[in-house]
Amino acid sequence: MDTGNTTFNAVAERALKFIPNEGTIGLGSGRAATAFIHALSKRVIAGLRIQCVPTSKASATLAAQLGIPLVTLDEVNALDVAVDGADEVDPQGNLIKGLGGALVREKIVAASAQRLIIVVGVEKLVPVLGARGILPVEVVPFGLSLCSRRLVGLGLACRLRLSSGKTFVSDNGNNILDVQVQALDKPHELEQTIRAIPGVVGTGLFLGMSPTVLIQRGESVEIRESPASK
């Protein structure tokens, strides 16, 4: 999810150029993805034939309201393109996502797509992952205490995410621990270490996915191809 102040009209329109007719599209979650869903709906009304897999209940509800045909991953073999936002993007195209709480579904959809398009404002660009200080980690409620203790044992302070004063619950029925991090010099090792904790479902580290990153700078859009972009 992208939580910045950018208005994403230009970058959402640019992302449409990557959408094939008769394609199967992954729909991300958050402000940037919402702008893309609105732009996509106009193309559907104009005759574009697609089917979409949403990454959250919120995106599914919006897309359905706007007349975008929806399917599930069980109904398709693969996705042609997935379009989503991000909370951090490093120079290699690695990402941190999950401030909106849809990280696990977003990662599944991204991994199912032949091409991943990330739409962000320039404020989401970082020299190294972790620069913004938060790494979301989704955990099953039964393992919440164990996961918290193990993370603290690794020297990683964490805080249970709340929403309106209550424990946040993801669309998967899980909780989110917001782990306090600094610049990550070995993100792959950290990903493996955290994922090895029983009860952890996934982290907000999206590594090695080689996205095409569309960056909105005012009314212009910069296209940044990651190494080995699909």
The 8 nearest C-alpha neighbors of each residue, nearest first, counted from 0:
[[1, 29, 99, 84, 85, 28, 98, 97],
 [0, 2, 85, 84, 86, 29, 30, 3],
 [1, 3, 0, 30, 4, 29, 86, 98],
 [4, 2, 5, 1, 122, 120, 123, 30],
 [3, 5, 6, 2, 120, 1, 122, 30],
 [4, 6, 3, 120, 7, 215, 119, 31],
 [7, 5, 8, 4, 31, 9, 34, 120],
 [6, 8, 10, 9, 11, 31, 5, 34],
 [9, 7, 11, 10, 6, 12, 34, 35],
 [10, 8, 12, 11, 7, 218, 13, 219],
 [9, 11, 13, 12, 7, 215, 8, 220],
 [12, 10, 35, 14, 8, 13, 9, 7],
 [11, 13, 9, 15, 10, 14, 8, 38],
 [14, 12, 10, 15, 11, 16, 9, 220],
 [13, 15, 11, 16, 12, 17, 10, 116],
 [16, 14, 17, 18, 13, 12, 11, 39],
 [15, 17, 14, 18, 13, 12, 19, 11],
 [16, 18, 15, 14, 19, 80, 13, 116],
 [17, 19, 15, 16, 20, 22, 80, 14],
 [20, 18, 22, 21, 17, 49, 79, 16],
 [19, 21, 22, 48, 47, 49, 18, 23],
 [22, 20, 49, 48, 19, 23, 50, 47],
 [23, 21, 49, 19, 20, 79, 24, 50],
 [22, 24, 50, 78, 79, 51, 49, 21],
 [23, 25, 51, 80, 81, 78, 79, 52],
 [26, 24, 81, 52, 51, 53, 82, 108],
 [25, 27, 53, 82, 52, 54, 81, 24],
 [28, 26, 83, 32, 54, 82, 53, 105],
 [27, 29, 32, 0, 58, 54, 55, 83],
 [30, 28, 0, 32, 1, 31, 33, 99],
 [31, 29, 33, 32, 1, 34, 2, 0],
 [30, 32, 34, 33, 84, 29, 7, 1],
 [31, 33, 35, 27, 28, 83, 29, 34],
 [34, 32, 30, 36, 35, 31, 29, 37],
 [33, 35, 31, 37, 32, 36, 11, 7],
 [34, 36, 11, 32, 38, 33, 37, 39],
 [37, 35, 39, 33, 38, 34, 40, 32],
 [36, 38, 40, 34, 35, 39, 33, 41],
 [39, 37, 35, 36, 40, 41, 34, 12],
 [40, 38, 36, 42, 41, 37, 35, 43],
 [41, 39, 43, 37, 42, 38, 65, 67],
 [42, 40, 44, 39, 43, 38, 45, 37],
 [41, 43, 45, 39, 40, 44, 47, 46],
 [44, 42, 47, 40, 46, 45, 41, 39],
 [43, 45, 41, 42, 46, 40, 47, 66],
 [46, 44, 42, 43, 47, 41, 40, 48],
 [45, 47, 43, 44, 48, 42, 41, 20],
 [48, 46, 43, 42, 20, 45, 49, 44],
 [47, 49, 21, 20, 46, 43, 50, 22],
 [50, 48, 21, 22, 23, 20, 47, 51],
 [49, 51, 23, 68, 69, 24, 70, 22],
 [50, 52, 24, 69, 23, 25, 70, 68],
 [51, 53, 25, 70, 71, 69, 26, 24],
 [54, 52, 26, 59, 55, 58, 25, 51],
 [55, 53, 104, 105, 27, 26, 28, 58],
 [56, 54, 58, 57, 53, 59, 101, 28],
 [55, 57, 59, 58, 60, 170, 54, 53],
 [56, 58, 60, 55, 59, 61, 28, 54],
 [59, 57, 61, 55, 60, 56, 53, 28],
 [60, 58, 56, 62, 53, 57, 61, 63],
 [59, 61, 57, 63, 58, 62, 56, 64],
 [62, 60, 64, 58, 63, 59, 57, 65],
 [61, 63, 65, 67, 59, 64, 60, 58],
 [62, 64, 66, 60, 65, 61, 67, 59],
 [63, 65, 61, 62, 66, 60, 67, 59],
 [66, 64, 62, 63, 67, 40, 61, 37],
 [65, 67, 63, 64, 62, 68, 40, 43],
 [66, 68, 62, 63, 65, 40, 69, 43],
 [69, 67, 50, 51, 66, 63, 70, 49],
 [70, 68, 51, 50, 52, 67, 71, 63],
 [69, 71, 52, 51, 74, 50, 72, 68],
 [72, 70, 73, 74, 52, 69, 75, 51],
 [71, 73, 74, 75, 52, 70, 76, 77],
 [72, 74, 71, 75, 76, 70, 77, 52],
 [73, 75, 72, 71, 70, 76, 77, 52],
 [76, 74, 72, 77, 73, 71, 78, 70],
 [75, 77, 74, 78, 72, 73, 111, 23],
 [78, 76, 111, 75, 112, 79, 113, 72],
 [79, 77, 112, 23, 80, 24, 111, 113],
 [78, 80, 113, 23, 112, 24, 22, 114],
 [81, 79, 114, 24, 112, 78, 115, 113],
 [80, 82, 25, 115, 24, 112, 109, 116],
 [83, 81, 116, 26, 27, 117, 25, 115],
 [84, 82, 27, 117, 32, 118, 116, 28],
 [83, 85, 118, 117, 1, 0, 31, 119],
 [86, 84, 96, 1, 0, 87, 95, 119],
 [85, 87, 96, 1, 95, 123, 0, 88],
 [88, 86, 123, 95, 94, 85, 124, 125],
 [89, 87, 94, 124, 93, 92, 125, 123],
 [88, 90, 125, 92, 127, 93, 91, 126],
 [91, 89, 92, 126, 88, 125, 93, 127],
 [92, 90, 89, 93, 225, 226, 209, 88],
 [91, 93, 225, 89, 90, 88, 209, 210],
 [94, 92, 206, 89, 91, 88, 205, 207],
 [95, 93, 88, 205, 87, 204, 96, 92],
 [94, 96, 204, 87, 203, 86, 205, 85],
 [97, 95, 203, 85, 86, 102, 98, 0],
 [96, 98, 102, 100, 99, 203, 135, 101],
 [97, 99, 100, 0, 96, 135, 86, 1],
 [98, 100, 0, 97, 101, 29, 28, 1],
 [99, 101, 97, 98, 102, 169, 175, 0],
 [102, 100, 104, 97, 103, 99, 105, 55],
 [103, 101, 97, 105, 104, 100, 203, 106],
 [104, 102, 106, 105, 101, 201, 107, 137],
 [103, 105, 107, 54, 106, 102, 101, 108],
 [104, 106, 102, 108, 54, 103, 107, 101],
 [107, 105, 109, 103, 104, 108, 102, 110],
 [108, 106, 104, 110, 109, 105, 111, 103],
 [107, 109, 111, 105, 110, 106, 25, 104],
 [110, 108, 106, 112, 111, 107, 81, 105],
 [109, 111, 107, 108, 112, 106, 208, 113],
 [112, 110, 108, 109, 77, 78, 107, 113],
 [113, 111, 78, 114, 80, 109, 79, 110],
 [112, 114, 79, 80, 78, 229, 111, 115],
 [115, 113, 80, 112, 229, 79, 81, 116],
 [116, 114, 210, 81, 80, 109, 82, 211],
 [115, 117, 82, 211, 210, 212, 81, 83],
 [118, 116, 212, 83, 84, 82, 213, 211],
 [119, 117, 213, 84, 212, 214, 83, 31],
 [120, 118, 214, 84, 215, 213, 123, 85],
 [119, 121, 215, 214, 122, 5, 123, 216],
 [120, 122, 123, 124, 214, 216, 215, 119],
 [123, 121, 120, 124, 3, 119, 125, 5],
 [124, 122, 87, 121, 86, 120, 88, 125],
 [123, 125, 88, 122, 121, 87, 89, 126],
 [124, 126, 89, 127, 88, 87, 123, 130],
 [127, 125, 89, 90, 124, 128, 130, 88],
 [128, 126, 125, 89, 182, 130, 129, 183],
 [129, 127, 130, 183, 182, 89, 125, 87],
 [128, 130, 182, 181, 132, 131, 183, 180],
 [129, 131, 182, 132, 128, 181, 127, 125],
 [132, 130, 129, 133, 87, 181, 128, 125],
 [131, 133, 180, 129, 130, 181, 179, 134],
 [134, 132, 179, 178, 180, 131, 177, 135],
 [133, 135, 178, 177, 203, 179, 136, 180],
 [136, 134, 177, 203, 97, 176, 202, 178],
 [137, 135, 202, 176, 175, 201, 203, 177],
 [136, 138, 175, 201, 200, 174, 199, 202],
 [139, 137, 199, 200, 174, 198, 173, 175],
 [138, 140, 173, 198, 142, 141, 174, 143],
 [141, 139, 143, 142, 173, 174, 138, 198],
 [142, 140, 139, 143, 198, 144, 138, 145],
 [143, 141, 198, 145, 140, 139, 144, 146],
 [142, 144, 140, 146, 145, 141, 147, 138],
 [145, 143, 147, 146, 142, 148, 141, 140],
 [144, 146, 148, 142, 147, 143, 149, 198],
 [147, 145, 149, 143, 148, 144, 142, 150],
 [146, 148, 144, 150, 145, 149, 143, 151],
 [149, 147, 151, 145, 150, 146, 152, 144],
 [148, 150, 152, 146, 151, 147, 145, 153],
 [151, 149, 153, 155, 147, 152, 148, 146],
 [150, 152, 155, 154, 148, 153, 156, 149],
 [153, 151, 149, 150, 154, 148, 155, 147],
 [152, 154, 150, 151, 155, 149, 156, 148],
 [155, 153, 151, 152, 156, 150, 149, 180],
 [156, 154, 151, 150, 153, 179, 157, 178],
 [155, 157, 151, 179, 178, 154, 150, 158],
 [158, 156, 178, 177, 179, 176, 155, 159],
 [157, 159, 177, 176, 160, 178, 156, 179],
 [158, 160, 176, 175, 177, 161, 157, 166],
 [161, 159, 175, 167, 176, 158, 166, 177],
 [160, 162, 166, 167, 165, 164, 159, 163],
 [161, 163, 167, 165, 164, 166, 160, 168],
 [164, 162, 165, 161, 166, 167, 160, 168],
 [163, 165, 162, 161, 166, 167, 160, 159],
 [166, 164, 161, 162, 163, 167, 160, 168],
 [165, 167, 161, 162, 160, 168, 164, 159],
 [166, 168, 161, 162, 160, 174, 165, 169],
 [167, 169, 174, 173, 172, 166, 170, 175],
 [170, 168, 171, 172, 173, 100, 174, 167],
 [169, 171, 172, 55, 168, 56, 101, 173],
 [172, 170, 169, 173, 168, 104, 103, 101],
 [173, 171, 169, 170, 168, 174, 139, 140],
 [172, 174, 139, 169, 168, 171, 140, 138],
 [173, 175, 168, 138, 137, 167, 140, 169],
 [176, 174, 137, 160, 136, 159, 138, 177],
 [175, 177, 159, 136, 158, 160, 135, 178],
 [178, 176, 135, 158, 157, 134, 133, 136],
 [179, 177, 157, 134, 133, 156, 176, 135],
 [178, 180, 133, 156, 132, 157, 155, 177],
 [181, 179, 132, 133, 129, 178, 134, 182],
 [180, 182, 129, 132, 130, 183, 179, 131],
 [181, 183, 129, 130, 128, 127, 184, 180],
 [184, 182, 186, 185, 129, 128, 181, 127],
 [183, 185, 186, 182, 127, 128, 187, 129],
 [186, 184, 183, 188, 187, 189, 190, 182],
 [187, 185, 189, 188, 183, 190, 184, 204],
 [188, 186, 190, 189, 185, 191, 206, 204],
 [187, 189, 191, 190, 186, 185, 192, 193],
 [190, 188, 186, 192, 187, 191, 193, 185],
 [189, 191, 187, 193, 188, 192, 194, 186],
 [192, 190, 194, 188, 189, 193, 195, 187],
 [193, 191, 189, 195, 190, 194, 188, 196],
 [192, 194, 195, 190, 191, 196, 189, 199],
 [193, 195, 191, 196, 192, 199, 190, 201],
 [194, 196, 192, 193, 191, 197, 199, 190],
 [195, 197, 194, 193, 199, 198, 146, 149],
 [198, 196, 199, 195, 142, 146, 194, 145],
 [197, 199, 142, 139, 138, 196, 200, 146],
 [198, 200, 138, 197, 201, 196, 194, 137],
 [201, 199, 138, 137, 198, 139, 194, 202],
 [200, 202, 137, 199, 136, 103, 194, 203],
 [203, 201, 136, 204, 135, 137, 190, 102],
 [202, 204, 96, 95, 135, 97, 102, 134],
 [203, 205, 95, 202, 206, 94, 96, 190],
 [206, 204, 94, 93, 95, 203, 208, 207],
 [205, 207, 93, 208, 204, 94, 187, 92],
 [206, 208, 209, 93, 205, 92, 91, 210],
 [207, 209, 206, 210, 205, 93, 115, 110],
 [210, 208, 228, 225, 207, 92, 227, 226],
 [211, 209, 115, 116, 208, 228, 225, 212],
 [210, 212, 224, 116, 223, 225, 117, 115],
 [213, 211, 117, 223, 222, 210, 116, 118],
 [214, 212, 222, 118, 221, 117, 119, 223],
 [215, 213, 221, 119, 120, 220, 121, 118],
 [214, 216, 220, 120, 10, 219, 217, 121],
 [217, 215, 219, 220, 218, 121, 214, 120],
 [216, 218, 219, 215, 220, 5, 9, 120],
 [217, 219, 216, 9, 215, 220, 8, 10],
 [220, 218, 216, 217, 215, 221, 9, 10],
 [221, 219, 215, 214, 216, 10, 213, 222],
 [220, 222, 214, 213, 223, 215, 219, 216],
 [223, 221, 213, 212, 214, 220, 224, 211],
 [222, 224, 212, 211, 213, 225, 221, 214],
 [223, 225, 211, 228, 212, 222, 226, 210],
 [224, 226, 209, 92, 228, 91, 210, 211],
 [225, 227, 228, 209, 224, 91, 92, 210],
 [226, 228, 209, 225, 229, 224, 210, 208],
 [229, 227, 209, 225, 226, 210, 224, 211],
 [228, 114, 227, 113, 209, 210, 115, 211]]
